[in-house]
Amino acid sequence: MESLAAERLTGRDVKRLETRERVFQAAVAEFKRSGLAGADIGAVVKAAGVAWGTFYFHFPTKEHVLAELERREDARIAAELARFLAGPHEVADMLAEVVRLVLTVEQHLQRVLFREMLALQFSPSRPEAQPAPSEWSAYPVIVLMVEEIERARDGGEVNRETDPYRAVLFFLLGLYALLITSYDQPPDSRASLVGDFVAMAVRDLKRH
């Protein structure tokens, strides 16, 4: 009897997760079209084939959808970055790879949703369960970058007075700001700006 009950519970859990995923994907598509403020929850539930209450059961606010999106993208970037770091590389290579991965996210999410996701980090309406930017150990990408700069510092590749966390924080904040403000520039010009930004970050890390 207990085994049958467990199987039924598992079945319900699977169905609940499938419904949650449909709602999430429908919400992301709507946010891409309209942004967070303009997103129509009616359109989301219609696309997902669920009732209004189902959306709010899984995501109490629109910001909870963005928080889930951010978590997934951070985990995906961290997995790819970890594979990259398993091979031979220098700090400059690591920073360039982070830029490549972030640009991939921007391309996938498109401008409006990408900006909304970044803005959530500093929004007063961010979900309470979502870690604050200062709680960097909750973000796998930041953890990997901090560990990498610590390794480089201990090995003499970067300035021994470098604070790894501050270096990563300033790099990511600068990168996000640059990407947002340069979106409308010609691709070659934007790529040049990003390249200069990475080169400057490397020089700062290695400055003795």
N, C-alpha and C positions, 0 to 999 in steps of 0.2 A: 504493500500500500504506500509506504514512504517513497519507494522508487517511482511509482506512478505519479505521486504528487510532485516529486522533483521534476519529472519529465514535463508535467503540465506547466509547472512554474517556469521551466526553461523555455517552453514554447511561448508563453505569455511575454517573457522577457525579450525573446527574439522579435516578436511582433512589435513590442513597444519600441525597441531600438530601431527597427525598420521604419516605423512611423516617425520617430524623431529624426531619422536621417532624411526622410522625404521633406519634412518641414524645414529642416536646416538648409537643404539644397534649394528649395523653393524660395526661402528667405534670402539666401545669398544672391540668387538670380534677380530678385526684386531690388535688393540693395544696389546691385550693379547698375540697374536701370535708373533708379530714382534717388539713391543716396539714403542715408539713415532717416533724416527728417521727413523726406517725401515718400518713404516706403509705405505701401498700402497693405496692411495685414490681411485685408479682404482678398487681395490678389494672391497673397501667399497661401492662405488656407484653401483657396479655390484650386491653385496649382497643385497643392499637396494632396487634395481630396480629403480634407479633414475639417472638423468643426472649429469654430473660433476658439473655444475653450481648450482644444488640443494644443494649439500654438502656445498659449500661455501656461499650459501644464509643463511643457518641455522648456520653454524660454519665457520667463516672467516678463522680460522687457526686450526691446530690440537690441539693447546693448549686450544682452546675454548671448545673442547670436554672434555678434562681433567678437566677444570674448572667446567663444568656442572656435571661431575661425582663426583668431590669433593663435590659440593654443595649437591647433592643427598645423598651421603654417610654420610655427616655431619648431614643432617636433619634426616636421618634414625637412626643414633646412638643417636642423641639428643632425639628422641621420645622414644627409648627404655630406655635410661638413665633416662629420666623424670619419666617413669613408675616405674623404680627401686627405685628412690629416694622418691617416694610416700610412700614407706613402711619403717619399722624400719631399721636403718643402722647406721654405724659409717663411719668416713672418710676412714678408711682402706678398708671397704666394697665398697665404692664408687670408689676408685682407682682400686681395683681388677675388678670391673665391667667394668670400662673403658677399661682396658687391654683385658678383654674377648671380648668386642665389637670390638675393633680394630683388634684383632686376627681373628675375624669372617670376617671382611672386607678383611684382607690379604688373607685369605683362598679363599674367593669368587673371588677376583680380580686376584689372583696369583702373584707370585713374581715380574715379570717385570712391570706389570701395577701398582701394589701397590707402587713400588719405583718411577715410573714415576709421579704418583699422588702426592706423598710427595715432590718430587723434584720441582714440579711446584710452591710450596710455595716460593721458593727462586730463581726462574728462572727470568732472565731479560726479557724473552719473555712471561711472564704471561700476560693474557689479561688485558687491562687497567681497565675494569669494575670490575675485581676481586679484592676484598679487600686484602690489604697487611697483613702479619702476625701480625703486630703491631695493626691493627684495630680489636682487639679481639672481640669487641661487635657484629661484623658481623657473628661470628661463634657460633651457638647455643650450641655446646658441651662445648666450653670454657666458655660461659656465665653460664651454669649450674654448671660447676666445680668451677668457681670462687665464685658463690653464695653459694655453699655448703661449701667451705672452710671458707668463711666469717661467715656463720652460726656456724661452728665448732669453729672458733676463738672467736666469741662473747660468745659462750657457755662454753669456757674454755677447749674444747677438744684438741685444738692445741695452740701452742705458740701465745701469744697475739701480738707479734711483727711480725708475719707472714704477708707477702704481698701476698694476694691471687692470684693476676694475675701472679706475678713472680713464685710463687709455681707451678701453673698450667702450665705455659710456660716451666719451667725447666723439669717438669715431662713429658710432652708430647714430648719435644725434645729428652730427654733421652730415652724414650720408643721407639720412631721411630728409633733412631740410633741403639739401642740394637736389635730391630727386624731385621733391615736391615743387620747388621753385623753378626748376629747369625743364619741366615736362614739355613745354611748348617750343623749346628750342630745337633746331635741326638736329637729327641724330648724331651727325659727326661732331657738332659743337658740344652737344651734351656728353658724348663719350669722352671728348677731350677734357671737359671740366671734371668728370668723374675720375679720369686717369690722373689728372693733376692733384685732385684731392687725395687719392690713395698714395701718390708719391710724396706728398707733403706729410701725410700721417707716418709714413715709413721713415722719413728724415727726422721727424720729431722723436720717434721711438729710438732711433739710433744715435741721436745727438748726445755727445759726451762733453 
